[in-house]
Amino acid sequence: MAREKQILSAEQKAKQQENSRAHYVRNREAILAASAKRYEEKRRDILAKQKARKEAMSETEKKSFLAKERERRKVYATNNKEKIAAYDRARRESDPVSFAAARKQRRSKPAVKAHEAEAFRRWSAANPDKVRAHTSKRRAAKNSAIPYWFGELDELIMLEAADLCARREKTTGIKWHIDHQVPLISKKVCGFHIGCNIAVIPAKENTSKGNRRWPDMP
């Protein structure tokens, strides 16, 4: 008999949870709005309590708390990329001035600067071909050498050239450059940043020729 009551209790609990979930789905917006309203009403008290709890922590507890918080934010950001991007996009479109100011203020913090610099170093080390292609394209853009017909094929050639450059460096042990065969800037000629003007040559050769030599030069 006791066994039957225990099973019934579990069923009731499962039913209650199911009803709660269904209620939340039906009234999600109202529930979130009410929660946000309660937070705003008690915001100062909540922040004061959080501050007091942090101050009461030992150094070990603080380190553990910060590590868990970083991990929680990392997991949330990984699982909600589209949601975060949509939120940022909405903020940027509704008030671009405030959004830019807040972003600039955040990125000016030393800890954020150091984190972004380290993240960029790791990304650059893992993607040397993309870094070379981007650097080459940026330099060309500065010199207004990208024509209006620059397309996907040219972009692919740039990435393949950067990849070939990295592989040759690994194989030969010497530096290789992505070279514009017809230089982007010269007294006599100015070439384009396009696929058919790209070659992968040793860095020493590229440095020595500079912008003084090109194919079929007079």
C-alpha positions as CSV (number, residue, x, y, z in Angstrom):
1,M,0.0,0.0,0.0
2,A,2.8,2.4,0.9
3,R,4.4,1.5,-2.4
4,E,1.3,2.6,-4.3
5,K,1.2,6.0,-2.4
6,Q,4.8,6.6,-3.2
7,I,4.3,6.0,-6.9
8,L,1.2,8.3,-6.9
9,S,3.2,11.0,-5.2
10,A,5.9,10.8,-7.8
11,E,3.3,11.0,-10.6
12,Q,1.7,14.0,-9.0
13,K,5.0,15.7,-8.7
14,A,5.8,15.0,-12.4
15,K,2.3,16.3,-13.3
16,Q,2.9,19.5,-11.3
17,Q,6.3,20.1,-13.0
18,E,4.7,19.6,-16.4
19,N,1.9,22.1,-15.5
20,S,4.5,24.6,-14.3
21,R,6.5,24.3,-17.5
22,A,3.3,24.7,-19.6
23,H,2.3,27.7,-17.6
24,Y,5.8,29.3,-18.1
25,V,5.7,28.7,-21.8
26,R,2.2,30.3,-22.1
27,N,3.1,33.3,-19.9
28,R,6.8,33.6,-20.6
29,E,6.8,37.3,-21.5
30,A,4.6,38.3,-18.5
31,I,6.7,36.3,-16.1
32,L,10.0,37.8,-17.4
33,A,8.5,41.3,-17.3
34,A,7.4,40.8,-13.7
35,S,10.8,39.4,-12.7
36,A,12.5,42.4,-14.3
37,K,10.2,44.8,-12.5
38,R,10.9,43.1,-9.1
39,Y,14.6,43.3,-9.8
40,E,14.4,47.0,-10.6
41,E,12.4,47.7,-7.5
42,K,14.9,45.9,-5.3
43,R,18.0,46.5,-7.4
44,R,19.9,48.5,-4.7
45,D,19.2,45.9,-2.0
46,I,20.2,43.1,-4.3
47,L,23.5,44.8,-5.3
48,A,24.2,45.7,-1.7
49,K,23.7,42.1,-0.5
50,Q,25.9,40.8,-3.4
51,K,28.6,43.3,-2.5
52,A,28.4,42.3,1.2
53,R,28.7,38.6,0.3
54,K,31.7,39.2,-1.9
55,E,33.5,41.3,0.8
56,A,32.8,38.5,3.4
57,M,34.5,35.9,1.1
58,S,38.1,34.8,1.7
59,E,40.6,35.1,-1.1
60,T,40.2,31.4,-1.9
61,E,36.4,31.7,-2.0
62,K,36.7,34.8,-4.3
63,K,38.9,33.0,-6.8
64,S,36.6,30.0,-6.8
65,F,33.6,32.3,-7.3
66,L,35.2,34.2,-10.1
67,A,36.3,31.0,-11.9
68,K,32.8,29.6,-11.7
69,E,31.3,32.9,-12.9
70,R,33.7,33.0,-15.9
71,E,32.8,29.4,-16.8
72,R,29.1,30.1,-16.4
73,R,29.3,33.2,-18.7
74,K,31.5,31.2,-21.2
75,V,28.9,28.4,-21.4
76,Y,26.1,30.8,-21.7
77,A,27.8,32.8,-24.5
78,T,28.6,29.5,-26.4
79,N,25.0,28.3,-26.1
80,N,23.4,31.6,-26.9
81,K,25.5,33.2,-29.7
82,E,22.5,34.1,-31.9
83,K,20.5,35.5,-28.9
84,I,23.4,37.6,-27.8
85,A,24.1,38.8,-31.3
86,A,20.4,39.7,-31.8
87,Y,20.4,41.6,-28.4
88,D,23.5,43.6,-29.3
89,R,22.1,44.3,-32.8
90,A,18.9,45.6,-31.3
91,R,20.7,47.8,-28.8
92,R,23.0,49.2,-31.5
93,E,20.1,50.0,-33.8
94,S,17.9,51.6,-31.1
95,D,20.7,53.8,-29.6
96,P,24.0,53.6,-31.6
97,V,25.6,56.5,-29.6
98,S,25.1,54.9,-26.2
99,F,26.0,51.5,-27.5
100,A,29.3,52.8,-29.0
101,A,30.1,54.7,-25.8
102,A,29.4,51.6,-23.6
103,R,31.5,49.4,-25.8
104,K,34.4,51.9,-25.8
105,Q,34.3,52.2,-22.0
106,R,34.3,48.4,-21.6
107,R,37.2,47.9,-24.0
108,S,39.2,50.6,-22.3
109,K,39.5,48.6,-19.1
110,P,43.0,47.1,-18.7
111,A,41.7,43.6,-18.0
112,V,39.5,43.6,-21.1
113,K,42.4,44.9,-23.2
114,A,44.6,42.2,-22.0
115,H,42.0,39.5,-22.5
116,E,41.3,40.7,-26.1
117,A,45.0,40.9,-26.9
118,E,45.6,37.4,-25.7
119,A,42.5,36.1,-27.6
120,F,43.8,37.8,-30.8
121,R,47.3,36.3,-30.3
122,R,45.8,32.8,-29.9
123,W,43.6,33.3,-33.0
124,S,46.5,34.6,-35.0
125,A,48.7,31.6,-34.0
126,A,45.9,29.2,-35.0
127,N,45.1,31.0,-38.3
128,P,48.3,32.4,-39.9
129,D,46.9,32.0,-43.4
130,K,43.9,34.2,-42.6
131,V,46.1,36.8,-40.9
132,R,48.3,37.0,-44.0
133,A,45.3,37.3,-46.3
134,H,43.8,40.0,-44.1
135,T,47.0,41.9,-43.9
136,S,47.5,41.8,-47.6
137,K,44.0,42.9,-48.3
138,R,44.1,45.7,-45.8
139,R,47.4,47.0,-47.2
140,A,45.8,46.9,-50.7
141,A,42.7,48.7,-49.5
142,K,44.9,51.5,-48.1
143,N,46.5,51.9,-51.5
144,S,43.0,51.8,-53.2
145,A,44.2,48.7,-55.2
146,I,41.1,46.6,-54.8
147,P,39.0,46.9,-58.0
148,Y,35.2,46.8,-58.1
149,W,35.3,43.3,-59.8
150,F,37.2,41.7,-56.8
151,G,35.2,38.6,-56.1
152,E,35.0,35.2,-54.4
153,L,37.6,33.6,-56.6
154,D,40.1,36.4,-55.8
155,E,39.3,35.9,-52.1
156,L,39.9,32.2,-52.4
157,I,43.2,32.7,-54.2
158,M,44.3,35.0,-51.4
159,L,43.5,32.5,-48.7
160,E,45.2,29.7,-50.6
161,A,48.3,31.8,-51.1
162,A,48.4,32.5,-47.4
163,D,48.1,28.8,-46.7
164,L,50.8,28.0,-49.2
165,C,53.0,30.6,-47.6
166,A,52.7,29.0,-44.2
167,R,53.3,25.5,-45.5
168,R,56.4,26.5,-47.4
169,E,57.8,28.3,-44.2
170,K,57.2,25.1,-42.3
171,T,58.9,22.9,-45.0
172,T,61.9,25.2,-45.8
173,G,62.5,27.0,-42.6
174,I,62.6,30.4,-44.3
175,K,60.2,33.2,-44.5
176,W,57.8,33.5,-47.5
177,H,55.7,36.4,-48.6
178,I,52.5,37.0,-50.6
179,D,53.8,39.2,-53.4
180,H,52.0,41.5,-55.8
181,Q,53.8,40.7,-59.0
182,V,52.9,44.1,-60.4
183,P,53.5,46.4,-57.3
184,L,50.6,48.3,-55.8
185,I,52.6,51.5,-55.8
186,S,55.4,52.4,-58.2
187,K,56.5,55.5,-60.1
188,K,55.7,53.8,-63.5
189,V,52.9,51.3,-62.7
190,C,50.3,50.4,-60.1
191,G,48.9,46.9,-59.9
192,F,45.7,45.5,-58.5
193,H,45.0,43.4,-55.4
194,I,43.5,40.5,-57.4
195,G,44.2,36.8,-57.8
196,C,46.1,36.9,-61.0
197,N,48.5,39.4,-59.6
198,I,49.5,37.2,-56.6
199,A,52.6,35.0,-56.2
200,V,54.2,33.3,-53.2
201,I,57.9,34.0,-53.1
202,P,60.7,34.0,-50.6
203,A,60.7,37.0,-48.3
204,K,64.3,37.8,-49.2
205,E,63.5,38.0,-52.9
206,N,60.4,40.1,-52.2
207,T,62.3,42.5,-50.1
208,S,65.2,42.9,-52.6
209,K,63.0,43.5,-55.6
210,G,60.7,46.0,-53.7
211,N,58.5,47.9,-56.2
212,R,61.2,48.3,-58.8
213,R,60.7,45.1,-60.8
214,W,57.7,43.3,-62.3
215,P,56.9,40.9,-65.1
216,D,57.2,42.2,-68.7
217,M,58.6,45.5,-67.4
218,P,60.2,47.7,-70.1
